[in-house]
Amino acid sequence: MFAVIKTGGKQYRVAEDQMLKIEKIKGEPGEIVQLGEVLVVGGDTPTIGVPTVAGASVAVEVVEQGRGPKVIAFKKRRRKNSRRKRGHRQEFTLIRISEILTEGKSPTKGAKPKPERKPKPEPAADGDDAPEASAKPAKKPAAKAKTAGKPKAAAKPKAKAPAKGKKK
């Protein structure tokens, strides 16, 4: 089964378990939100709304709230010393289509649990259980170069280069 929904001034053809990036809607990640503007419900017997299908909605799970890439709007009028630079990042909501509902039903599926990340084990504060990281021998300080036996080279005066343009 599929449906055509309208949100954010755009229309999308959606099916269950589909991921979709739409204009920003209210909702926290993991929350189930119902989108009510359903234009078409398809399947064995498609239903076309006038303008929307009565009693139909689409239950979606908010996966992420985010912002798109930066778009630079730069305007310049030549020979007028006039420039304008503006940046913009469009906000979006990443959703997963949970189910397509008809006849005014409410969503039955809950949000899918996110896989939990296992935290990294913290190193022990005391030295009993800590791995032997200090088993390497300490570095010796670098020895200073011996220069006592060698005299410093005397600076040699440079010969003057002849001036340009003059001939001898």
MARBA-3410 file (N, C-alpha, C, O; in Angstrom, 1 decimal):
168
0.8,-1.2,0.0,0.0,0.0,0.0,0.9,1.2,0.0,2.0,1.2,0.6 ~ 0.4,2.3,-0.7,1.2,3.5,-0.7,0.2,4.7,-0.5,-1.0,4.5,-0.5 ~ 0.8,5.9,-0.2,0.0,7.0,-0.1,0.7,8.2,-0.6,1.9,8.2,-0.7 ~ 0.0,9.3,-1.0,0.6,10.5,-1.4,0.2,11.5,-0.3,-1.0,11.8,-0.1 ~ 1.2,12.1,0.3,1.0,13.0,1.4,1.5,14.4,1.0,2.3,14.6,0.1
1.0,15.4,1.6,1.4,16.8,1.4,1.9,17.4,2.7,1.2,17.4,3.7 ~ 3.1,17.8,2.7,3.7,18.5,3.9,4.8,19.4,3.5,5.6,19.1,2.5 ~ 4.8,20.6,4.1,5.9,21.6,3.8,5.7,22.1,2.4,6.7,22.6,1.8 ~ 4.5,22.1,1.8,4.3,22.7,0.5,4.7,21.7,-0.7,4.7,22.1,-1.8 ~ 5.1,20.5,-0.3,5.5,19.5,-1.3,4.7,18.3,-1.2,4.1,18.0,-0.1
4.6,17.4,-2.2,3.9,16.2,-2.2,4.9,15.0,-2.3,5.9,15.1,-3.0 ~ 4.7,14.0,-1.5,5.6,12.8,-1.5,4.7,11.5,-1.6,3.7,11.4,-1.0 ~ 5.2,10.6,-2.4,4.6,9.3,-2.5,5.4,8.4,-1.5,6.6,8.3,-1.6 ~ 4.7,7.8,-0.5,5.3,7.1,0.6,4.8,5.7,0.7,3.6,5.4,0.3 ~ 5.6,4.8,1.2,5.2,3.5,1.5,5.7,3.2,2.9,6.6,3.9,3.5
5.3,2.1,3.5,5.7,1.7,4.9,7.2,1.4,4.9,7.8,0.9,4.0 ~ 7.8,1.8,6.1,9.2,1.6,6.3,10.2,2.4,5.4,11.3,2.0,5.2 ~ 9.6,3.4,4.8,10.5,4.3,3.9,11.0,5.4,4.7,10.3,6.0,5.6 ~ 12.3,5.8,4.5,12.9,6.9,5.1,12.8,8.1,4.1,12.9,7.9,2.9 ~ 12.5,9.3,4.7,12.2,10.4,3.9,12.7,11.7,4.6,12.5,11.8,5.8
13.2,12.6,3.9,13.7,13.9,4.4,12.7,15.0,4.0,12.5,15.2,2.8 ~ 12.0,15.6,4.9,11.0,16.6,4.6,11.3,17.9,5.3,12.3,18.0,6.1 ~ 10.5,18.9,5.0,10.6,20.2,5.7,10.4,20.0,7.2,9.7,19.0,7.6 ~ 10.9,20.8,8.1,10.9,20.6,9.5,9.5,20.6,10.0,8.6,21.4,9.7 ~ 9.2,19.5,10.9,7.9,19.4,11.6,8.3,19.3,13.1,9.4,19.0,13.4
7.3,19.6,13.9,7.5,19.5,15.4,7.6,18.0,15.8,6.9,17.2,15.2 ~ 8.5,17.7,16.7,8.6,16.3,17.2,10.1,16.0,17.6,11.0,16.5,16.9 ~ 10.2,15.3,18.6,11.5,14.9,19.1,11.9,13.5,18.4,11.0,12.8,18.0 ~ 13.2,13.2,18.3,13.6,12.0,17.7,13.0,10.8,18.5,13.1,10.8,19.8 ~ 12.4,9.8,17.8,11.8,8.7,18.5,10.3,8.9,18.7,9.6,7.9,19.1
9.8,10.0,18.5,8.3,10.3,18.7,7.5,10.0,17.4,8.0,10.1,16.3 ~ 6.3,9.5,17.6,5.4,9.2,16.5,4.5,10.4,16.3,3.9,10.9,17.2 ~ 4.4,10.9,15.0,3.7,12.0,14.6,2.7,11.6,13.5,3.1,10.8,12.6 ~ 1.5,12.1,13.5,0.6,11.8,12.4,0.5,13.0,11.4,0.3,14.1,11.8 ~ 0.6,12.6,10.1,0.5,13.6,9.1,-0.9,13.4,8.4,-1.3,12.3,8.0
-1.7,14.5,8.5,-3.2,14.3,8.1,-3.5,14.6,6.7,-4.6,14.2,6.2 ~ -2.7,15.3,5.9,-3.0,15.7,4.6,-2.6,14.6,3.6,-1.5,14.6,3.1 ~ -3.5,13.6,3.4,-3.3,12.5,2.5,-4.2,12.7,1.3,-5.4,12.8,1.3 ~ -3.5,12.8,0.1,-4.2,13.1,-1.1,-4.7,11.9,-1.8,-5.8,11.9,-2.4 ~ -3.9,10.8,-1.7,-4.3,9.5,-2.4,-3.8,8.4,-1.5,-2.8,8.4,-0.9
-4.7,7.4,-1.4,-4.3,6.1,-0.7,-4.4,5.0,-1.8,-5.5,4.8,-2.3 ~ -3.3,4.4,-2.1,-3.3,3.4,-3.2,-3.2,2.0,-2.6,-3.0,1.8,-1.4 ~ -3.3,1.1,-3.5,-3.3,-0.3,-3.2,-4.2,-1.1,-4.1,-4.2,-0.8,-5.3 ~ -5.0,-2.1,-3.7,-5.9,-2.8,-4.5,-7.0,-1.9,-5.1,-7.3,-2.0,-6.2 ~ -7.6,-1.1,-4.2,-8.6,-0.2,-4.6,-8.1,1.3,-4.2,-8.3,1.7,-3.1
-7.6,2.0,-5.1,-7.0,3.3,-4.8,-8.2,4.3,-4.5,-9.2,4.3,-5.1 ~ -7.9,5.2,-3.5,-8.9,6.2,-3.1,-8.2,7.6,-3.4,-7.1,7.8,-2.9 ~ -8.9,8.4,-4.1,-8.4,9.7,-4.5,-9.2,10.7,-3.7,-10.5,10.7,-3.7 ~ -8.6,11.6,-3.0,-9.2,12.6,-2.1,-9.7,13.8,-2.9,-9.1,14.1,-4.0 ~ -10.7,14.5,-2.4,-11.2,15.7,-3.0,-11.2,16.8,-1.9,-12.3,16.9,-1.3
-10.2,17.6,-1.6,-8.8,17.5,-2.0,-8.0,16.4,-1.2,-7.0,16.0,-1.6 ~ -8.6,16.0,0.0,-7.8,15.0,0.8,-8.8,13.9,1.1,-10.0,14.0,1.0 ~ -8.2,12.7,1.4,-9.0,11.5,1.7,-9.5,11.7,3.2,-8.7,11.9,4.1 ~ -10.8,11.6,3.3,-11.4,11.7,4.7,-11.0,10.6,5.6,-11.1,9.4,5.2 ~ -10.5,10.9,6.8,-10.2,9.9,7.8,-8.9,9.2,7.6,-8.5,8.3,8.3
-8.1,9.6,6.5,-6.8,9.0,6.3,-5.7,9.8,6.9,-5.8,11.0,6.9 ~ -4.7,9.1,7.4,-3.5,9.8,7.9,-2.3,8.8,7.8,-2.5,7.7,7.5 ~ -1.1,9.4,7.9,0.1,8.6,7.9,0.8,8.8,9.2,1.1,9.9,9.6 ~ 1.2,7.7,9.9,1.9,7.8,11.1,3.4,7.7,10.7,3.8,6.7,10.1 ~ 4.2,8.6,11.2,5.6,8.7,10.9,6.4,8.8,12.2,5.9,9.3,13.2
7.6,8.2,12.2,8.5,8.3,13.4,9.6,9.3,13.1,10.2,9.2,12.0 ~ 9.8,10.2,13.9,10.8,11.2,13.7,12.1,10.6,14.1,12.3,10.1,15.2 ~ 13.0,10.5,13.1,14.3,9.9,13.3,15.4,10.9,13.7,16.2,10.7,14.6 ~ 15.4,12.1,13.0,16.4,13.1,13.3,15.9,14.5,12.9,15.1,14.6,11.9 ~ 16.2,15.5,13.7,16.0,16.9,13.3,17.4,17.4,12.9,18.3,17.2,13.7
17.5,18.1,11.8,18.8,18.5,11.3,18.7,19.8,10.4,17.7,20.3,10.2 ~ 19.9,20.2,9.9,20.0,21.3,9.0,20.8,20.9,7.8,21.8,20.1,7.9 ~ 20.4,21.4,6.7,21.0,21.0,5.4,22.3,21.8,5.2,22.8,22.5,6.1 ~ 22.9,21.6,4.0,24.2,22.3,3.7,23.9,23.8,3.6,22.8,24.3,3.3 ~ 25.0,24.6,3.8,24.9,26.0,3.7,24.8,26.4,2.2,25.5,25.9,1.4
23.9,27.3,2.0,23.7,27.9,0.6,24.0,29.4,0.7,23.5,30.1,1.6 ~ 24.9,29.9,-0.1,25.3,31.3,-0.1,24.6,32.0,-1.2,24.6,31.6,-2.4 ~ 23.9,33.1,-0.8,23.2,34.0,-1.8,24.1,35.2,-1.9,24.1,36.0,-1.0 ~ 24.8,35.4,-3.0,25.7,36.5,-3.2,25.2,37.3,-4.4,25.0,36.8,-5.5 ~ 25.0,38.6,-4.1,24.5,39.5,-5.2,25.5,40.6,-5.4,25.9,41.2,-4.4
25.8,40.9,-6.6,26.7,42.0,-6.9,26.2,42.8,-8.0,25.8,42.3,-9.0 ~ 26.3,44.1,-7.9,26.0,45.0,-9.0,27.3,45.6,-9.4,27.9,46.4,-8.7 ~ 27.7,45.3,-10.6,29.0,45.8,-11.1,29.1,47.3,-11.3,28.1,47.9,-11.6 ~ 30.3,47.8,-11.0,30.6,49.2,-11.1,29.8,50.1,-10.2,29.8,51.3,-10.3 ~ 29.1,49.5,-9.2,28.3,50.3,-8.3,28.8,50.2,-6.8,28.3,50.8,-5.9
29.9,49.4,-6.6,30.4,49.1,-5.3,29.2,48.6,-4.3,29.1,49.1,-3.2 ~ 28.5,47.7,-4.9,27.3,47.2,-4.1,27.4,45.7,-4.1,27.4,45.0,-5.2 ~ 27.5,45.1,-2.9,27.5,43.6,-2.8,26.7,43.2,-1.6,26.5,44.0,-0.6 ~ 26.1,42.0,-1.6,25.4,41.5,-0.5,25.6,40.0,-0.4,25.4,39.3,-1.5 ~ 26.0,39.5,0.7,26.2,38.1,0.9,25.4,37.6,2.1,25.5,38.1,3.2
24.6,36.6,1.8,23.8,36.0,2.9,23.9,34.4,2.8,24.0,33.9,1.7 ~ 24.0,33.8,4.0,24.0,32.4,4.0,22.7,31.8,4.6,22.0,32.5,5.3 ~ 22.4,30.6,4.2,21.1,30.0,4.7,21.3,28.5,4.8,21.9,27.9,3.9 ~ 20.8,27.9,5.9,20.8,26.5,6.1,19.4,26.1,6.4,18.8,26.5,7.4 ~ 18.8,25.3,5.5,17.4,24.9,5.6,17.3,23.7,6.6,18.0,22.8,6.6
16.3,23.9,7.5,16.1,22.9,8.5,15.2,21.7,7.9,14.3,22.0,7.1 ~ 15.5,20.5,8.4,14.7,19.4,7.8,14.5,18.4,9.0,15.0,18.5,10.0 ~ 13.5,17.5,8.7,13.2,16.4,9.6,13.4,15.1,8.8,12.8,14.9,7.8 ~ 14.1,14.1,9.3,14.3,12.8,8.7,13.2,11.9,9.4,13.2,11.8,10.6 ~ 12.3,11.3,8.6,11.3,10.5,9.2,11.3,9.1,8.6,11.9,8.9,7.5
10.7,8.2,9.3,10.4,6.8,8.8,8.9,6.6,8.8,8.3,6.9,9.8 ~ 8.4,6.2,7.7,6.9,5.9,7.6,6.6,4.7,8.4,7.0,3.6,8.0 ~ 5.8,4.8,9.5,5.4,3.7,10.3,4.3,2.9,9.7,4.4,1.7,9.4 ~ 3.2,3.6,9.4,2.0,2.9,8.8,1.1,3.9,8.2,1.1,5.1,8.5 ~ 0.3,3.5,7.2,-0.7,4.3,6.5,-2.0,3.9,7.1,-2.5,2.7,7.1
-2.7,4.9,7.7,-4.0,4.7,8.4,-5.2,5.2,7.6,-5.1,6.2,6.9 ~ -6.3,4.4,7.6,-7.5,4.8,6.9,-8.6,4.8,7.9,-8.5,4.2,9.0 ~ -9.7,5.4,7.6,-11.0,5.3,8.4,-10.8,5.9,9.8,-11.4,5.4,10.8 ~ -9.9,6.9,10.0,-9.7,7.5,11.3,-9.1,6.7,12.4,-9.2,7.0,13.6 ~ -8.3,5.6,12.0,-7.7,4.8,13.0,-6.5,5.5,13.6,-6.0,6.5,13.0
-6.1,5.0,14.8,-4.9,5.6,15.4,-3.7,4.7,15.2,-3.9,3.5,15.0 ~ -2.5,5.2,15.3,-1.3,4.4,15.1,-1.2,3.2,16.1,-1.4,3.4,17.3 ~ -0.9,2.0,15.6,-0.8,0.9,16.5,0.7,0.6,16.8,1.0,0.1,17.9 ~ 1.6,0.9,15.9,3.0,0.6,16.1,3.6,1.7,16.9,3.4,2.9,16.7 ~ 4.5,1.3,17.8,5.2,2.3,18.6,6.5,2.6,17.8,6.8,2.0,16.8
7.3,3.5,18.4,8.6,3.8,17.8,9.5,2.6,17.9,9.5,2.0,19.0 ~ 10.3,2.4,16.9,11.3,1.3,17.0,12.4,1.7,17.9,12.9,2.8,17.8 ~ 12.8,0.8,18.8,13.9,1.2,19.7,15.2,1.3,19.0,15.5,0.6,18.1 ~ 15.9,2.3,19.4,17.2,2.6,18.7,18.2,1.6,19.3,18.2,1.3,20.5 ~ 19.2,1.1,18.5,20.2,0.2,19.1,21.1,1.0,20.0,21.6,2.1,19.6
21.2,0.5,21.2,22.0,1.2,22.2,23.5,1.0,21.9,24.0,-0.1,21.6 ~ 24.2,2.1,22.1,25.6,2.0,21.9,26.3,1.6,23.2,25.9,2.1,24.3 ~ 27.2,0.7,23.1,27.8,0.2,24.4,28.9,1.2,24.7,29.8,1.5,23.9 ~ 28.9,1.7,25.9,29.9,2.7,26.3,31.3,2.0,26.5,31.4,0.8,26.8 ~ 32.3,2.7,26.1,33.7,2.2,26.2,34.0,2.0,27.7,33.7,2.9,28.5
34.7,0.9,28.1,35.1,0.8,29.5,36.1,1.8,29.9,37.1,2.1,29.2 ~ 35.8,2.4,31.0,36.7,3.5,31.5,37.9,2.8,32.2,37.8,1.8,32.9 ~ 39.1,3.4,32.0,40.3,2.9,32.7,40.2,3.1,34.2,39.6,4.1,34.7 ~ 40.7,2.1,35.0,40.6,2.2,36.4,41.5,3.3,36.9,42.5,3.6,36.4 ~ 41.0,4.0,38.0,41.8,5.1,38.5,43.0,4.6,39.3,44.0,5.3,39.2
42.9,3.5,40.0,44.0,3.0,40.8,44.9,2.2,39.9,44.4,1.7,38.9 ~ 46.1,2.0,40.3,47.1,1.3,39.5,47.0,-0.2,39.5,47.8,-0.9,38.8 ~ 46.1,-0.8,40.4,46.0,-2.2,40.5,45.5,-2.9,39.2,46.1,-3.9,38.8 ~ 44.4,-2.4,38.7,43.8,-3.1,37.5,44.2,-2.5,36.2,43.9,-3.0,35.2 ~ 44.9,-1.4,36.3,45.3,-0.7,35.0,46.3,-1.5,34.3,47.2,-2.1,34.9
46.3,-1.5,32.9,47.3,-2.2,32.2,48.6,-1.4,32.3,48.7,-0.3,32.6 ~ 49.7,-2.2,32.1,51.0,-1.6,32.3,51.4,-0.7,31.1,52.1,-1.2,30.2 ~ 50.9,0.5,31.1,51.2,1.4,30.1,52.6,2.1,30.3,53.2,2.5,29.4 ~ 53.0,2.1,31.6,54.3,2.7,31.9,55.4,1.7,31.9,56.5,2.0,32.6 ~ 55.3,0.6,31.2,56.3,-0.4,31.2,57.5,0.0,30.3,58.6,-0.5,30.4
57.3,1.0,29.5,58.4,1.5,28.6,59.4,2.3,29.4,59.0,3.0,30.3 ~ 60.7,2.1,29.1,61.7,2.9,29.9,61.6,4.4,29.5,61.3,4.7,28.4 ~ 61.9,5.2,30.5,61.8,6.7,30.2,63.0,7.1,29.3,64.0,6.5,29.3 ~ 62.7,8.0,28.4,63.7,8.5,27.5,64.8,9.3,28.2,64.5,10.1,29.1 ~ 66.0,9.1,27.7,67.1,9.9,28.3,67.1,11.2,27.6,66.8,11.4,26.4
67.5,12.3,28.4,67.6,13.6,27.7,68.7,13.6,26.7,69.7,12.9,26.8 ~ 68.5,14.3,25.6,69.5,14.3,24.5,70.8,15.0,24.9,70.7,16.0,25.6 ~ 71.9,14.4,24.5,73.2,14.9,24.9,73.5,16.1,24.1,73.1,16.2,22.9 ~ 74.1,17.1,24.7,74.5,18.4,24.0,75.6,18.1,23.1,76.5,17.3,23.4 ~ 75.6,18.8,22.0,76.7,18.6,21.0,78.0,19.2,21.6,78.0,20.3,22.2
79.1,18.5,21.4,80.4,19.1,21.9,81.0,20.0,20.8,81.3,19.6,19.7 ~ 81.2,21.2,21.2,81.8,22.2,20.3,83.1,22.9,20.9,83.6,23.8,20.4 ~ 83.5,22.3,22.1,84.7,23.0,22.7,86.0,22.9,21.9,86.8,23.8,22.0 ~ 86.2,21.8,21.2,87.4,21.6,20.5,87.5,22.3,19.1,88.6,22.5,18.6 ~ 86.4,22.8,18.6,86.4,23.4,17.3,86.2,24.9,17.4,85.3,25.3,18.0
87.2,25.7,16.8,87.0,27.1,16.8,85.9,27.5,15.8,85.7,26.8,14.8 ~ 85.2,28.6,16.1,84.2,29.1,15.2,84.9,29.7,14.0,85.9,30.3,14.1 ~ 84.3,29.5,12.8,84.8,30.0,11.6,84.7,31.6,11.6,83.7,32.1,12.0 ~ 85.8,32.2,11.2,85.8,33.7,11.1,85.0,34.1,9.9,85.0,33.5,8.9 ~ 84.3,35.2,10.1,83.5,35.7,9.0,84.3,36.4,8.0,85.2,37.2,8.3
84.2,36.0,6.7,85.0,36.5,5.7,84.3,37.8,5.1,83.1,37.7,4.9 ~ 85.0,38.8,4.9,84.4,40.0,4.2,84.0,39.7,2.8,84.8,39.1,2.1 ~ 82.9,40.2,2.4,82.5,39.9,1.0,83.0,41.0,0.1,83.1,42.2,0.5 ~ 83.4,40.6,-1.1,83.9,41.6,-2.1,82.7,42.3,-2.7,81.7,41.8,-2.9 ~ 83.0,43.6,-2.9,81.9,44.4,-3.5,81.7,44.1,-4.9,82.7,43.9,-5.7
80.5,44.0,-5.3,80.2,43.7,-6.7,80.3,45.1,-7.5,79.8,46.1,-6.9 ~ 80.8,45.1,-8.7,80.9,46.3,-9.4,79.4,46.9,-9.7,78.5,46.1,-10.0 ~ 79.3,48.2,-9.7,78.1,48.8,-10.0,77.6,48.6,-11.4,78.5,48.5,-12.3 ~ 76.4,48.5,-11.6,75.9,48.2,-12.9,76.0,49.5,-13.8,75.8,50.6,-13.3 ~ 76.3,49.3,-15.0,76.3,50.4,-15.9,77.7,51.1,-16.1,77.9,51.8,-17.1
78.5,50.8,-15.2,79.9,51.4,-15.3,80.8,50.4,-15.9,80.8,49.2,-15.5 ~ 81.6,50.8,-16.8,82.7,50.0,-17.4,84.0,50.4,-16.9,84.3,51.6,-16.7 ~ 84.9,49.5,-16.7,86.2,49.8,-16.2,87.2,49.8,-17.4,88.4,50.0,-17.2
END
